[in-house]
Amino acid sequence: MLSKLLILAIILAVVTYTVLLSSLAGTYLPGKGSLSLDVFMLSLAVVSFFTSFLAIKQTWYDVSTAYTDRELIIGRLERILAFFALGLNIVNIILVFAYILIVAI
């Protein structure tokens, strides 16, 4: 079973990605000067990024303390998912910069 932190990291990454893409695509363009939405987007991206780092750290620990082959395989699969969340968060950071340059300014 996936850890709660890994599930949270993936959900936060996907939600941030969806909101940023919809904002940049024009389907949800807020008015310029909406400081609360800008701060919310930045804080959501930062929280999502650090949650994925914590998920990677946790999966690394789970693999190193695995006793059986099943735990080892599950830990490695969770590590792959955690790196996927981290990769999506790197894309999110690029989208945050685009959001700041296009929408916020």
Biopython code that builds the backbone (N, CA, C, O; Angstrom):
import numpy as np
from Bio.PDB.StructureBuilder import StructureBuilder

atoms = [
    (1, "MET", "N", (0.839, -1.179, 0.000)),
    (1, "MET", "CA", (0.000, 0.000, 0.000)),
    (1, "MET", "C", (0.884, 1.243, 0.000)),
    (1, "MET", "O", (1.910, 1.293, 0.678)),
    (2, "LEU", "N", (0.475, 2.224, -0.758)),
    (2, "LEU", "CA", (1.250, 3.457, -0.841)),
    (2, "LEU", "C", (1.159, 4.244, 0.460)),
    (2, "LEU", "O", (0.136, 4.235, 1.144)),
    (3, "SER", "N", (2.241, 4.914, 0.778)),
    (3, "SER", "CA", (2.243, 5.720, 1.996)),
    (3, "SER", "C", (1.388, 6.972, 1.795)),
    (3, "SER", "O", (1.186, 7.436, 0.673)),
    (4, "LYS", "N", (0.898, 7.496, 2.897)),
    (4, "LYS", "CA", (0.030, 8.679, 2.829)),
    (4, "LYS", "C", (0.785, 9.895, 2.317)),
    (4, "LYS", "O", (0.218, 10.730, 1.613)),
    (5, "LEU", "N", (2.062, 9.998, 2.667)),
    (5, "LEU", "CA", (2.858, 11.134, 2.211)),
    (5, "LEU", "C", (3.057, 11.098, 0.700)),
    (5, "LEU", "O", (3.016, 12.137, 0.041)),
    (6, "LEU", "N", (3.272, 9.902, 0.149)),
    (6, "LEU", "CA", (3.446, 9.776, -1.297)),
    (6, "LEU", "C", (2.150, 10.102, -2.029)),
    (6, "LEU", "O", (2.170, 10.771, -3.062)),
    (7, "ILE", "N", (1.036, 9.638, -1.503)),
    (7, "ILE", "CA", (-0.257, 9.960, -2.117)),
    (7, "ILE", "C", (-0.509, 11.463, -2.071)),
    (7, "ILE", "O", (-0.979, 12.047, -3.047)),
    (8, "LEU", "N", (-0.197, 12.090, -0.934)),
    (8, "LEU", "CA", (-0.356, 13.538, -0.811)),
    (8, "LEU", "C", (0.549, 14.280, -1.786)),
    (8, "LEU", "O", (0.134, 15.276, -2.379)),
    (9, "ALA", "N", (1.786, 13.802, -1.958)),
    (9, "ALA", "CA", (2.714, 14.455, -2.889)),
    (9, "ALA", "C", (2.202, 14.385, -4.320)),
    (9, "ALA", "O", (2.281, 15.367, -5.058)),
    (10, "ILE", "N", (1.682, 13.236, -4.711)),
    (10, "ILE", "CA", (1.174, 13.083, -6.076)),
    (10, "ILE", "C", (-0.079, 13.939, -6.281)),
    (10, "ILE", "O", (-0.219, 14.590, -7.316)),
    (11, "ILE", "N", (-0.981, 13.942, -5.312)),
    (11, "ILE", "CA", (-2.209, 14.739, -5.439)),
    (11, "ILE", "C", (-1.888, 16.230, -5.508)),
    (11, "ILE", "O", (-2.448, 16.943, -6.340)),
    (12, "LEU", "N", (-0.994, 16.706, -4.643)),
    (12, "LEU", "CA", (-0.624, 18.127, -4.676)),
    (12, "LEU", "C", (0.043, 18.503, -5.996)),
    (12, "LEU", "O", (-0.214, 19.578, -6.538)),
    (13, "ALA", "N", (0.900, 17.620, -6.513)),
    (13, "ALA", "CA", (1.573, 17.911, -7.778)),
    (13, "ALA", "C", (0.570, 18.001, -8.924)),
    (13, "ALA", "O", (0.658, 18.901, -9.760)),
    (14, "VAL", "N", (-0.375, 17.077, -8.966)),
    (14, "VAL", "CA", (-1.362, 17.072, -10.052)),
    (14, "VAL", "C", (-2.313, 18.265, -9.935)),
    (14, "VAL", "O", (-2.659, 18.877, -10.945)),
    (15, "VAL", "N", (-2.736, 18.599, -8.718)),
    (15, "VAL", "CA", (-3.631, 19.751, -8.536)),
    (15, "VAL", "C", (-2.926, 21.043, -8.934)),
    (15, "VAL", "O", (-3.505, 21.884, -9.621)),
    (16, "THR", "N", (-1.675, 21.201, -8.502)),
    (16, "THR", "CA", (-0.916, 22.399, -8.871)),
    (16, "THR", "C", (-0.741, 22.481, -10.379)),
    (16, "THR", "O", (-0.898, 23.549, -10.971)),
    (17, "TYR", "N", (-0.418, 21.358, -10.995)),
    (17, "TYR", "CA", (-0.236, 21.304, -12.444)),
    (17, "TYR", "C", (-1.528, 21.683, -13.165)),
    (17, "TYR", "O", (-1.499, 22.448, -14.130)),
    (18, "THR", "N", (-2.648, 21.158, -12.707)),
    (18, "THR", "CA", (-3.935, 21.437, -13.349)),
    (18, "THR", "C", (-4.324, 22.904, -13.219)),
    (18, "THR", "O", (-4.759, 23.522, -14.191)),
    (19, "VAL", "N", (-4.171, 23.460, -12.026)),
    (19, "VAL", "CA", (-4.548, 24.862, -11.821)),
    (19, "VAL", "C", (-3.640, 25.790, -12.623)),
    (19, "VAL", "O", (-4.109, 26.756, -13.225)),
    (20, "LEU", "N", (-2.344, 25.497, -12.631)),
    (20, "LEU", "CA", (-1.423, 26.348, -13.388)),
    (20, "LEU", "C", (-1.681, 26.270, -14.883)),
    (20, "LEU", "O", (-1.671, 27.292, -15.569)),
    (21, "LEU", "N", (-1.914, 25.062, -15.395)),
    (21, "LEU", "CA", (-2.184, 24.941, -16.832)),
    (21, "LEU", "C", (-3.494, 25.611, -17.212)),
    (21, "LEU", "O", (-3.578, 26.255, -18.258)),
    (22, "SER", "N", (-4.518, 25.468, -16.379)),
    (22, "SER", "CA", (-5.785, 26.114, -16.713)),
    (22, "SER", "C", (-5.665, 27.632, -16.632)),
    (22, "SER", "O", (-6.323, 28.346, -17.389)),
    (23, "SER", "N", (-4.836, 28.130, -15.725)),
    (23, "SER", "CA", (-4.632, 29.580, -15.647)),
    (23, "SER", "C", (-3.874, 30.093, -16.858)),
    (23, "SER", "O", (-4.187, 31.157, -17.393)),
    (24, "LEU", "N", (-2.876, 29.332, -17.287)),
    (24, "LEU", "CA", (-2.082, 29.774, -18.435)),
    (24, "LEU", "C", (-2.812, 29.568, -19.752)),
    (24, "LEU", "O", (-2.542, 30.277, -20.721)),
    (25, "ALA", "N", (-3.739, 28.601, -19.806)),
    (25, "ALA", "CA", (-4.468, 28.346, -21.045)),
    (25, "ALA", "C", (-5.596, 29.343, -21.268)),
    (25, "ALA", "O", (-6.138, 29.430, -22.370)),
    (26, "GLY", "N", (-5.950, 30.091, -20.238)),
    (26, "GLY", "CA", (-6.986, 31.094, -20.404)),
    (26, "GLY", "C", (-8.357, 30.648, -19.966)),
    (26, "GLY", "O", (-9.302, 31.435, -20.015)),
    (27, "THR", "N", (-8.497, 29.401, -19.537)),
    (27, "THR", "CA", (-9.811, 28.949, -19.079)),
    (27, "THR", "C", (-10.131, 29.473, -17.697)),
    (27, "THR", "O", (-11.296, 29.528, -17.303)),
    (28, "TYR", "N", (-9.097, 29.860, -16.951)),
    (28, "TYR", "CA", (-9.313, 30.411, -15.613)),
    (28, "TYR", "C", (-8.310, 31.524, -15.399)),
    (28, "TYR", "O", (-7.407, 31.411, -14.570)),
    (29, "LEU", "N", (-8.473, 32.595, -16.148)),
    (29, "LEU", "CA", (-7.561, 33.728, -15.986)),
    (29, "LEU", "C", (-8.129, 34.703, -14.971)),
    (29, "LEU", "O", (-9.166, 35.317, -15.223)),
    (30, "PRO", "N", (-7.485, 34.854, -13.850)),
    (30, "PRO", "CA", (-7.967, 35.832, -12.877)),
    (30, "PRO", "C", (-7.601, 37.236, -13.317)),
    (30, "PRO", "O", (-6.778, 37.429, -14.212)),
    (31, "GLY", "N", (-8.209, 38.189, -12.692)),
    (31, "GLY", "CA", (-7.862, 39.573, -12.982)),
    (31, "GLY", "C", (-6.455, 39.888, -12.513)),
    (31, "GLY", "O", (-5.970, 39.318, -11.536)),
    (32, "LYS", "N", (-5.811, 40.794, -13.213)),
    (32, "LYS", "CA", (-4.457, 41.168, -12.798)),
    (32, "LYS", "C", (-4.513, 41.885, -11.461)),
    (32, "LYS", "O", (-5.457, 42.618, -11.166)),
    (33, "GLY", "N", (-3.498, 41.661, -10.674)),
    (33, "GLY", "CA", (-3.428, 42.296, -9.373)),
    (33, "GLY", "C", (-4.119, 41.511, -8.272)),
    (33, "GLY", "O", (-4.328, 42.033, -7.177)),
    (34, "SER", "N", (-4.478, 40.261, -8.550)),
    (34, "SER", "CA", (-5.089, 39.411, -7.529)),
    (34, "SER", "C", (-3.975, 38.802, -6.678)),
    (34, "SER", "O", (-3.514, 37.692, -6.943)),
    (35, "LEU", "N", (-3.556, 39.533, -5.667)),
    (35, "LEU", "CA", (-2.412, 39.127, -4.857)),
    (35, "LEU", "C", (-2.682, 37.851, -4.078)),
    (35, "LEU", "O", (-1.779, 37.031, -3.912)),
    (36, "SER", "N", (-3.891, 37.666, -3.602)),
    (36, "SER", "CA", (-4.186, 36.467, -2.812)),
    (36, "SER", "C", (-4.065, 35.206, -3.657)),
    (36, "SER", "O", (-3.575, 34.186, -3.171)),
    (37, "LEU", "N", (-4.506, 35.255, -4.919)),
    (37, "LEU", "CA", (-4.376, 34.095, -5.789)),
    (37, "LEU", "C", (-2.917, 33.849, -6.151)),
    (37, "LEU", "O", (-2.490, 32.698, -6.246)),
    (38, "ASP", "N", (-2.152, 34.910, -6.352)),
    (38, "ASP", "CA", (-0.728, 34.756, -6.655)),
    (38, "ASP", "C", (0.016, 34.109, -5.493)),
    (38, "ASP", "O", (0.839, 33.216, -5.695)),
    (39, "VAL", "N", (-0.273, 34.558, -4.288)),
    (39, "VAL", "CA", (0.372, 33.982, -3.101)),
    (39, "VAL", "C", (-0.071, 32.537, -2.914)),
    (39, "VAL", "O", (0.732, 31.683, -2.538)),
    (40, "PHE", "N", (-1.343, 32.261, -3.174)),
    (40, "PHE", "CA", (-1.842, 30.894, -3.065)),
    (40, "PHE", "C", (-1.134, 29.968, -4.046)),
    (40, "PHE", "O", (-0.753, 28.856, -3.680)),
    (41, "MET", "N", (-0.955, 30.412, -5.285)),
    (41, "MET", "CA", (-0.292, 29.576, -6.288)),
    (41, "MET", "C", (1.160, 29.314, -5.910)),
    (41, "MET", "O", (1.642, 28.189, -6.042)),
    (42, "LEU", "N", (1.855, 30.337, -5.445)),
    (42, "LEU", "CA", (3.248, 30.151, -5.040)),
    (42, "LEU", "C", (3.357, 29.225, -3.838)),
    (42, "LEU", "O", (4.222, 28.350, -3.805)),
    (43, "SER", "N", (2.493, 29.409, -2.859)),
    (43, "SER", "CA", (2.566, 28.554, -1.673)),
    (43, "SER", "C", (2.179, 27.118, -1.999)),
    (43, "SER", "O", (2.770, 26.186, -1.453)),
    (44, "LEU", "N", (1.202, 26.920, -2.875)),
    (44, "LEU", "CA", (0.821, 25.571, -3.280)),
    (44, "LEU", "C", (1.964, 24.871, -4.008)),
    (44, "LEU", "O", (2.209, 23.687, -3.781)),
    (45, "ALA", "N", (2.659, 25.589, -4.874)),
    (45, "ALA", "CA", (3.790, 24.998, -5.588)),
    (45, "ALA", "C", (4.932, 24.654, -4.638)),
    (45, "ALA", "O", (5.551, 23.599, -4.776)),
    (46, "VAL", "N", (5.216, 25.523, -3.684)),
    (46, "VAL", "CA", (6.308, 25.262, -2.735)),
    (46, "VAL", "C", (5.974, 24.082, -1.825)),
    (46, "VAL", "O", (6.820, 23.219, -1.592)),
    (47, "VAL", "N", (4.749, 24.041, -1.310)),
    (47, "VAL", "CA", (4.343, 22.927, -0.448)),
    (47, "VAL", "C", (4.377, 21.613, -1.219)),
    (47, "VAL", "O", (4.830, 20.596, -0.694)),
    (48, "SER", "N", (3.907, 21.628, -2.443)),
    (48, "SER", "CA", (3.921, 20.429, -3.275)),
    (48, "SER", "C", (5.343, 19.952, -3.539)),
    (48, "SER", "O", (5.617, 18.752, -3.500)),
    (49, "PHE", "N", (6.246, 20.892, -3.808)),
    (49, "PHE", "CA", (7.636, 20.539, -4.094)),
    (49, "PHE", "C", (8.302, 19.893, -2.883)),
    (49, "PHE", "O", (8.964, 18.864, -3.018)),
    (50, "PHE", "N", (8.132, 20.484, -1.708)),
    (50, "PHE", "CA", (8.773, 19.931, -0.517)),
    (50, "PHE", "C", (8.107, 18.638, -0.047)),
    (50, "PHE", "O", (8.768, 17.791, 0.553)),
    (51, "THR", "N", (6.823, 18.476, -0.309)),
    (51, "THR", "CA", (6.160, 17.218, 0.019)),
    (51, "THR", "C", (6.717, 16.081, -0.822)),
    (51, "THR", "O", (6.876, 14.965, -0.327)),
    (52, "SER", "N", (7.016, 16.352, -2.089)),
    (52, "SER", "CA", (7.598, 15.296, -2.919)),
    (52, "SER", "C", (9.014, 14.964, -2.471)),
    (52, "SER", "O", (9.425, 13.806, -2.547)),
    (53, "PHE", "N", (9.775, 15.962, -2.001)),
    (53, "PHE", "CA", (11.097, 15.669, -1.445)),
    (53, "PHE", "C", (10.989, 14.775, -0.212)),
    (53, "PHE", "O", (11.766, 13.833, -0.057)),
    (54, "LEU", "N", (10.031, 15.066, 0.662)),
    (54, "LEU", "CA", (9.840, 14.224, 1.846)),
    (54, "LEU", "C", (9.405, 12.811, 1.467)),
    (54, "LEU", "O", (9.807, 11.844, 2.114)),
    (55, "ALA", "N", (8.587, 12.688, 0.423)),
    (55, "ALA", "CA", (8.162, 11.363, -0.028)),
    (55, "ALA", "C", (9.344, 10.568, -0.563)),
    (55, "ALA", "O", (9.434, 9.363, -0.331)),
    (56, "ILE", "N", (10.255, 11.231, -1.279)),
    (56, "ILE", "CA", (11.447, 10.538, -1.772)),
    (56, "ILE", "C", (12.308, 10.081, -0.603)),
    (56, "ILE", "O", (12.819, 8.961, -0.606)),
    (57, "LYS", "N", (12.468, 10.935, 0.384)),
    (57, "LYS", "CA", (13.266, 10.569, 1.559)),
    (57, "LYS", "C", (12.641, 9.382, 2.285)),
    (57, "LYS", "O", (13.351, 8.475, 2.718)),
    (58, "GLN", "N", (11.331, 9.385, 2.417)),
    (58, "GLN", "CA", (10.657, 8.287, 3.094)),
    (58, "GLN", "C", (10.787, 6.983, 2.313)),
    (58, "GLN", "O", (11.039, 5.934, 2.905)),
    (59, "THR", "N", (10.617, 7.035, 0.990)),
    (59, "THR", "CA", (10.737, 5.805, 0.204)),
    (59, "THR", "C", (12.169, 5.287, 0.209)),
    (59, "THR", "O", (12.388, 4.077, 0.170)),
    (60, "TRP", "N", (13.141, 6.184, 0.257)),
    (60, "TRP", "CA", (14.537, 5.756, 0.339)),
    (60, "TRP", "C", (14.764, 4.986, 1.638)),
    (60, "TRP", "O", (15.441, 3.958, 1.656)),
    (61, "TYR", "N", (14.188, 5.501, 2.722)),
    (61, "TYR", "CA", (14.307, 4.826, 4.020)),
    (61, "TYR", "C", (13.581, 3.486, 3.997)),
    (61, "TYR", "O", (14.084, 2.503, 4.541)),
    (62, "ASP", "N", (12.402, 3.435, 3.375)),
    (62, "ASP", "CA", (11.641, 2.188, 3.315)),
    (62, "ASP", "C", (12.394, 1.107, 2.562)),
    (62, "ASP", "O", (12.360, -0.059, 2.957)),
    (63, "VAL", "N", (13.072, 1.472, 1.485)),
    (63, "VAL", "CA", (13.830, 0.486, 0.713)),
    (63, "VAL", "C", (15.044, 0.010, 1.504)),
    (63, "VAL", "O", (15.382, -1.173, 1.472)),
    (64, "SER", "N", (15.695, 0.917, 2.206)),
    (64, "SER", "CA", (16.903, 0.519, 2.933)),
    (64, "SER", "C", (16.589, -0.320, 4.167)),
    (64, "SER", "O", (17.465, -1.030, 4.662)),
    (65, "THR", "N", (15.364, -0.256, 4.674)),
    (65, "THR", "CA", (14.997, -1.059, 5.844)),
    (65, "THR", "C", (14.090, -2.229, 5.488)),
    (65, "THR", "O", (13.507, -2.840, 6.383)),
    (66, "ALA", "N", (13.956, -2.554, 4.217)),
    (66, "ALA", "CA", (13.082, -3.654, 3.797)),
    (66, "ALA", "C", (13.693, -4.995, 4.198)),
    (66, "ALA", "O", (14.897, -5.213, 4.059)),
    (67, "TYR", "N", (12.838, -5.890, 4.698)),
    (67, "TYR", "CA", (13.297, -7.213, 5.115)),
    (67, "TYR", "C", (13.024, -8.276, 4.065)),
    (67, "TYR", "O", (13.836, -9.181, 3.873)),
    (68, "THR", "N", (11.906, -8.176, 3.394)),
    (68, "THR", "CA", (11.545, -9.196, 2.418)),
    (68, "THR", "C", (11.671, -8.629, 1.006)),
    (68, "THR", "O", (11.791, -7.422, 0.800)),
    (69, "ASP", "N", (11.639, -9.541, 0.052)),
    (69, "ASP", "CA", (11.703, -9.117, -1.351)),
    (69, "ASP", "C", (10.466, -8.314, -1.747)),
    (69, "ASP", "O", (10.549, -7.383, -2.548)),
    (70, "ARG", "N", (9.327, -8.682, -1.179)),
    (70, "ARG", "CA", (8.091, -7.956, -1.491)),
    (70, "ARG", "C", (8.191, -6.502, -1.031)),
    (70, "ARG", "O", (7.816, -5.593, -1.771)),
    (71, "GLU", "N", (8.689, -6.278, 0.172)),
    (71, "GLU", "CA", (8.862, -4.911, 0.672)),
    (71, "GLU", "C", (9.855, -4.138, -0.181)),
    (71, "GLU", "O", (9.688, -2.939, -0.406)),
    (72, "LEU", "N", (10.884, -4.820, -0.653)),
    (72, "LEU", "CA", (11.890, -4.171, -1.494)),
    (72, "LEU", "C", (11.293, -3.730, -2.827)),
    (72, "LEU", "O", (11.549, -2.620, -3.293)),
    (73, "ILE", "N", (10.496, -4.609, -3.435)),
    (73, "ILE", "CA", (9.881, -4.280, -4.726)),
    (73, "ILE", "C", (8.869, -3.146, -4.563)),
    (73, "ILE", "O", (8.843, -2.215, -5.368)),
    (74, "ILE", "N", (8.044, -3.224, -3.530)),
    (74, "ILE", "CA", (7.056, -2.165, -3.292)),
    (74, "ILE", "C", (7.755, -0.843, -3.000)),
    (74, "ILE", "O", (7.317, 0.204, -3.476)),
    (75, "GLY", "N", (8.835, -0.877, -2.222)),
    (75, "GLY", "CA", (9.583, 0.341, -1.924)),
    (75, "GLY", "C", (10.196, 0.964, -3.160)),
    (75, "GLY", "O", (10.212, 2.186, -3.307)),
    (76, "ARG", "N", (10.702, 0.122, -4.050)),
    (76, "ARG", "CA", (11.280, 0.664, -5.288)),
    (76, "ARG", "C", (10.210, 1.255, -6.195)),
    (76, "ARG", "O", (10.442, 2.278, -6.839)),
    (77, "LEU", "N", (9.044, 0.623, -6.253)),
    (77, "LEU", "CA", (7.949, 1.192, -7.047)),
    (77, "LEU", "C", (7.479, 2.518, -6.462)),
    (77, "LEU", "O", (7.172, 3.457, -7.197)),
    (78, "GLU", "N", (7.424, 2.588, -5.127)),
    (78, "GLU", "CA", (7.056, 3.856, -4.496)),
    (78, "GLU", "C", (8.107, 4.924, -4.765)),
    (78, "GLU", "O", (7.776, 6.099, -4.921)),
    (79, "ARG", "N", (9.364, 4.524, -4.820)),
    (79, "ARG", "CA", (10.429, 5.491, -5.118)),
    (79, "ARG", "C", (10.280, 6.026, -6.538)),
    (79, "ARG", "O", (10.496, 7.215, -6.776)),
    (80, "ILE", "N", (9.914, 5.162, -7.481)),
    (80, "ILE", "CA", (9.689, 5.608, -8.859)),
    (80, "ILE", "C", (8.538, 6.615, -8.902)),
    (80, "ILE", "O", (8.628, 7.638, -9.581)),
    (81, "LEU", "N", (7.456, 6.321, -8.173)),
    (81, "LEU", "CA", (6.330, 7.259, -8.123)),
    (81, "LEU", "C", (6.720, 8.577, -7.467)),
    (81, "LEU", "O", (6.258, 9.640, -7.881)),
    (82, "ALA", "N", (7.567, 8.510, -6.446)),
    (82, "ALA", "CA", (8.010, 9.742, -5.785)),
    (82, "ALA", "C", (8.859, 10.588, -6.730)),
    (82, "ALA", "O", (8.739, 11.813, -6.735)),
    (83, "PHE", "N", (9.713, 9.955, -7.525)),
    (83, "PHE", "CA", (10.496, 10.715, -8.495)),
    (83, "PHE", "C", (9.613, 11.272, -9.607)),
    (83, "PHE", "O", (9.903, 12.337, -10.151)),
    (84, "PHE", "N", (8.529, 10.557, -9.951)),
    (84, "PHE", "CA", (7.565, 11.101, -10.902)),
    (84, "PHE", "C", (6.926, 12.372, -10.345)),
    (84, "PHE", "O", (6.774, 13.362, -11.060)),
    (85, "ALA", "N", (6.555, 12.338, -9.067)),
    (85, "ALA", "CA", (5.974, 13.531, -8.436)),
    (85, "ALA", "C", (6.980, 14.672, -8.413)),
    (85, "ALA", "O", (6.610, 15.829, -8.615)),
    (86, "LEU", "N", (8.252, 14.356, -8.168)),
    (86, "LEU", "CA", (9.281, 15.396, -8.173)),
    (86, "LEU", "C", (9.456, 15.984, -9.573)),
    (86, "LEU", "O", (9.598, 17.198, -9.720)),
    (87, "GLY", "N", (9.446, 15.135, -10.597)),
    (87, "GLY", "CA", (9.546, 15.627, -11.973)),
    (87, "GLY", "C", (8.373, 16.520, -12.339)),
    (87, "GLY", "O", (8.543, 17.543, -13.003)),
    (88, "LEU", "N", (7.181, 16.127, -11.902)),
    (88, "LEU", "CA", (6.008, 16.961, -12.157)),
    (88, "LEU", "C", (6.107, 18.283, -11.410)),
    (88, "LEU", "O", (5.632, 19.307, -11.900)),
    (89, "ASN", "N", (6.715, 18.272, -10.237)),
    (89, "ASN", "CA", (6.898, 19.512, -9.490)),
    (89, "ASN", "C", (7.936, 20.417, -10.132)),
    (89, "ASN", "O", (7.828, 21.638, -10.027)),
    (90, "ILE", "N", (8.929, 19.856, -10.788)),
    (90, "ILE", "CA", (9.886, 20.683, -11.533)),
    (90, "ILE", "C", (9.167, 21.380, -12.685)),
    (90, "ILE", "O", (9.412, 22.555, -12.959)),
    (91, "VAL", "N", (8.285, 20.653, -13.354)),
    (91, "VAL", "CA", (7.462, 21.276, -14.400)),
    (91, "VAL", "C", (6.569, 22.351, -13.785)),
    (91, "VAL", "O", (6.359, 23.404, -14.388)),
    (92, "ASN", "N", (6.046, 22.090, -12.591)),
    (92, "ASN", "CA", (5.207, 23.081, -11.907)),
    (92, "ASN", "C", (5.973, 24.354, -11.597)),
    (92, "ASN", "O", (5.421, 25.448, -11.711)),
    (93, "ILE", "N", (7.226, 24.234, -11.211)),
    (93, "ILE", "CA", (8.021, 25.433, -10.919)),
    (93, "ILE", "C", (8.218, 26.258, -12.185)),
    (93, "ILE", "O", (8.161, 27.487, -12.138)),
    (94, "ILE", "N", (8.448, 25.600, -13.307)),
    (94, "ILE", "CA", (8.562, 26.318, -14.579)),
    (94, "ILE", "C", (7.238, 27.011, -14.898)),
    (94, "ILE", "O", (7.227, 28.155, -15.355)),
    (95, "LEU", "N", (6.121, 26.316, -14.657)),
    (95, "LEU", "CA", (4.811, 26.917, -14.903)),
    (95, "LEU", "C", (4.515, 28.061, -13.939)),
    (95, "LEU", "O", (3.823, 29.011, -14.306)),
    (96, "VAL", "N", (5.026, 27.985, -12.717)),
    (96, "VAL", "CA", (4.838, 29.089, -11.770)),
    (96, "VAL", "C", (5.548, 30.334, -12.274)),
    (96, "VAL", "O", (5.002, 31.435, -12.200)),
    (97, "PHE", "N", (6.776, 30.167, -12.793)),
    (97, "PHE", "CA", (7.476, 31.320, -13.352)),
    (97, "PHE", "C", (6.708, 31.891, -14.542)),
    (97, "PHE", "O", (6.604, 33.110, -14.684)),
    (98, "ALA", "N", (6.171, 31.020, -15.398)),
    (98, "ALA", "CA", (5.367, 31.501, -16.522)),
    (98, "ALA", "C", (4.097, 32.183, -16.024)),
    (98, "ALA", "O", (3.676, 33.196, -16.582)),
    (99, "TYR", "N", (3.490, 31.636, -14.985)),
    (99, "TYR", "CA", (2.285, 32.238, -14.398)),
    (99, "TYR", "C", (2.589, 33.629, -13.857)),
    (99, "TYR", "O", (1.814, 34.563, -14.057)),
    (100, "ILE", "N", (3.709, 33.761, -13.178)),
    (100, "ILE", "CA", (4.080, 35.067, -12.625)),
    (100, "ILE", "C", (4.328, 36.068, -13.743)),
    (100, "ILE", "O", (3.899, 37.219, -13.655)),
    (101, "LEU", "N", (5.013, 35.637, -14.789)),
    (101, "LEU", "CA", (5.340, 36.558, -15.876)),
    (101, "LEU", "C", (4.128, 36.919, -16.731)),
    (101, "LEU", "O", (4.017, 38.054, -17.194)),
    (102, "ILE", "N", (3.218, 35.967, -16.944)),
    (102, "ILE", "CA", (2.097, 36.215, -17.850)),
    (102, "ILE", "C", (0.880, 36.768, -17.117)),
    (102, "ILE", "O", (0.303, 37.769, -17.543)),
    (103, "VAL", "N", (0.490, 36.134, -16.032)),
    (103, "VAL", "CA", (-0.772, 36.477, -15.382)),
    (103, "VAL", "C", (-0.586, 37.528, -14.296)),
    (103, "VAL", "O", (-1.344, 38.496, -14.237)),
    (104, "ALA", "N", (0.402, 37.351, -13.447)),
    (104, "ALA", "CA", (0.518, 38.203, -12.264)),
    (104, "ALA", "C", (1.045, 39.596, -12.581)),
    (104, "ALA", "O", (0.698, 40.555, -11.891)),
    (105, "ILE", "N", (1.865, 39.725, -13.595)),
    (105, "ILE", "CA", (2.464, 41.036, -13.891)),
    (105, "ILE", "C", (1.626, 41.778, -14.906)),
    (105, "ILE", "O", (1.964, 42.900, -15.285)),
]
sb = StructureBuilder()
sb.init_structure("model")
sb.init_model(0)
sb.init_chain("A")
sb.init_seg("    ")
for serial, (resi, resn, name, xyz) in enumerate(atoms, 1):
    if name == "N":
        sb.init_residue(resn, " ", resi, " ")
    sb.init_atom(name, np.array(xyz, "f"), 0.0, 1.0, " ", f" {name:<3s}", serial, name[0])
structure = sb.get_structure()
